Each structure stands twice: as structure tokens, then as C-alpha cells.
Amino acid sequence: MLDAIRWDTDLIRRYDLAGPRYTSYPTAVQFNSQVGTFDLFHALRDSRKALRPLSLYVHVPFCANICYYCACNKVITKDRGRAQPYLQRLEQEIRLIACHLDPTQKVEQLHFGGGTPTFLSHDELRQLMAHLRKHFNLLDDDSGDYGIEIDPREADWSTMGLLRELGFNRVSIGLQDLDPAVQRAVNRLQSLEETRAVIDAARTLQFRSINIDLIYGLPRQTPENFARTVEEVIRLQPDRLSVFNYAHLPERFMPQRRINSDELPTPAQKLEMLQRTIEQLIAAGYRYIGMDHFALPDDELAIAQEESTLQRNFQGYTTHGHCDLIGLGVSAISQIGDLYCQNSSDLNHYQNALASMQLATSRGLLCNADDRLRRAVIQQLICHFSLEYADIEQAFNIDFQGYFGELWPQLRDMAKDGLIELDRDRITILPTGRLLVRSVCMVFDAYLEQHSRQRFSRVV
């Protein structure tokens, strides 16, 4: 079992800089318009030849109400009719992509995100899943990891029953905070009863896993009222918890301009919220997986970390990093072999491209040898908190300390500060450094420059 994380306020304050979350390396900031549909077709052909298993991500951008903190790609509308033309284009994209793959390639993982996927009507959800099953090899024995993001205000028992019938066996529930004053400040009124009803339905219908998302650092939050939210959430006993640090970037995300910055908690209060949350969750039996994520010991993520098989991709921590990830829908990102590519983030452009029988690929990146090497290093550190030099040397035919020689002074400083331990044959991230794993990964990031850090959230 991994040691519990150890809290060190001075160390956190010193290393709490802005930096990537490393759902990919290189990160999406490095994507460029040189990558297009030709590169995507080439990558799909390689995937088909290798018969690699698949992970599908489907983006449903619509929300009926705006949450002021949200930084997702979404369309706010009360007009449910807007979903149908989008679904027509999405189905077109599914057909265009699927014809370049082998029908025997199994879809081990499926995730619907948004937006609010349950903005779609029951008939529309049936229609979309039927189309996916027609063109992709979806598993029908409940062995796949098929998840969907749920807004409890947009779902009831009948919705949950439909989702289970359609093959979903995991749900991720947006909660953020239970305090009514905080909810009013971010325009997301959602009662504990609504949330509990969806969780009760998921358990009764034998969904395999329940995740709850929380956010600390929202307006009107205090360490005391957020601790009460965490206490209530622990009583709900989700299998996994994501506890995100709110990044207030109103210059980039227009809805955040409606948040009164005077009501935001201070940096010291945010740190206290995080420390209390960690203490509460560890005491309740949750394991710290890394990067804001916690899981019960019998959860697949915790088991994968114990067995050193945990991986990370655009869907976060995963046990399916060996799959080619195909993103479908506006702004969706794919990772196929060494190719990253992203669809247009503009809804009209996305729909118009597909109306012309063209894919909506707008940017991306093809990894080079150095990217692949650094990606492996960062993946090991962020998933397992340790790295054996020999593993990297054998995989990439390099001398680890020689290749990264110029980084050694920074790593030695981190070792002196107690973040890491530098041995002759490995790097180990110590319990005091696990909350700051992003800071360690940033040392190996060849693209990270001071001027680009403003695009990222802070490490803690």
C-alpha cells in the first residue's frame, strides 16, 4: 500500500505554481493547425492494422443552465430542439471515423461528457447509442467501462434506468458544493436530496462505479462549510471522488465574469479546505490516487495503482491507457498512437464541416521521439509516484541520467526540499511531495516556459 500523503504547508506554498494537469504530454497548448484530417486517417489506418482496442469519448455540449465556474466547452440553451441537428452531424462523424477502423476492434471504454449528456431526450439517447453500436464494436456483456456524466437536476429514476439499459455502468455526478449560499453564488442550485436520489437509483440498478466531483475555492466557501459538504458526501459513499481546485480565469472563461471575486476564499483558506478534505477522506478509508483524485481501496483505480498498471489520458486516470482514444463531437480530442488531434471547438464550424462530408479536425500534434520519452517519464511519476531509470533506458535505448543531465540540479533541489528521493536507479516522490507531483513532472516538460504558465491552473 502506498504511504499516506504528508501535508507540508511551507513546501506547498513554495511549489504551488501554475502548471499542466498532464492528461497528455505534450499538452493541448502545443497543438497546432498543421495537423489535419489526413493525419487522422493515417493514424486510424495504423490502429486498424494493429487491431488496437478503443476508447470512445462523446461530447454533448448542451446545458439548460449556466454554472458560473464552468470552463467546459458548452452551449447554454433552453431549446431542446437544438440537439437534433447536432446529433445528425455527430452520427455522420461516427460513420466517417468507423469506416477507417476494423469492426473487430473492441470498445473497452466509452464516456459521454459535456455539457450535460442527459440534456438529450430518452429517444435521442437511444438513437445515439444505437448508432454507436451499429458502427463500433461495443461490448454487450457489461464488461466494458461505459460511463456518463450526470447532472442530478437533469436525471431521475427513469433516466438512470434507461442509461443502465443502454449499457452504461459508471456514472460521474457533478456536485461541487452543497452549501446554498455557495450554490447561489455560482448559479447551481442542487439539493442533497436530488443528488442522493440519483445515487440510490445507480446503486439499485447496479451501476458498477459512482464518482462525485467537488470544487474547492468557489465564492462564499469557507473551510467550515466545505468540510460539511465533504462530510455529507462521505455519507453517500461514492467509489471515487474528484476534488478540483477552482481556477478563477475570467479573462479566458466568460461565465466566470459573473462571479464576484471579492467573495472568493483567500489562498490560505483554500489550502485549509484542501488539507481538511484530505484528512476527512483518508479517515473515511479513501486512497489518494493523485491529482485531486481519491478512490476506495477496492476501486479499479486503486487496485491498478497498487499493481503499477494505472495510466493517464484525456479522460484522467484510467485503466485503459493502452486503447486508442477517439473523440467524437465538438471540441473532442483523440489520441491514436502518436497522434493527438482535436475537433473544432466552434459548434457551427463543427456542424458545417460534417454537413460537407468533412471531418472537423482543427488542430493537433504528432509526437516525436523526445515527446514519447518524456511522456513515459511523466506518466510513471504522475500515476505511480516513482520511476525506475532502467525501465525508461530499456524502452528508449538511452542513458537516463545522461539524457536528462541538465535537469539534475533542479531534481537535487527538490530532493533537498523533501519532495523526492534521488537514488542511483530511481526517482521516488515522497509522501510530502505527492500533492505536488505536477511540479515534479514540470521539470521534465520541454515545452513549459514561464510565459505559458498563465494558461494553467495552480498545482494545489
HUTA-V663279 format. One record per run of one state. SS is the DSSP state (~ for helix, > for strand, _ for the rest). FROM is the first residue (numbers start at 1). TO is the last residue. If there is no record, write none. Layout:
SS|FROM|TO  SS|FROM|TO
//
This chain:
_|1|8  ~|9|15  _|16|17  >|18|18  _|19|27  ~|28|30  _|31|31  >|32|32  _|33|36  ~|37|50  _|51|53  >|54|60  _|61|61  >|62|63  _|64|74  >|75|76  _|77|81  ~|82|98  _|99|105  >|106|114  _|115|116  ~|117|119  _|120|121  ~|122|135  _|136|136  >|137|138  _|139|144  >|145|150  _|151|151  ~|152|154  _|155|156  ~|157|166  _|167|169  >|170|176  _|177|179  ~|180|186  _|187|191  ~|192|204  _|205|208  >|209|216  _|217|222  ~|223|236  _|237|239  >|240|245  _|246|253  ~|254|258  _|259|260  ~|261|263  _|264|266  ~|267|283  _|284|285  >|286|290  _|291|292  >|293|296  _|297|299  ~|300|306  _|307|310  >|311|313  _|314|315  >|316|318  _|319|323  >|324|328  _|329|332  >|333|336  _|337|338  >|339|343  _|344|346  ~|347|355  _|356|360  >|361|366  _|367|368  ~|369|384  _|385|385  >|386|388  ~|389|396  _|397|399  ~|400|403  _|404|404  ~|405|417  _|418|419  >|420|422  _|423|425  >|426|429  _|430|430  ~|431|443  _|444|449  ~|450|455  _|456|457  >|458|458  _|459|460
//
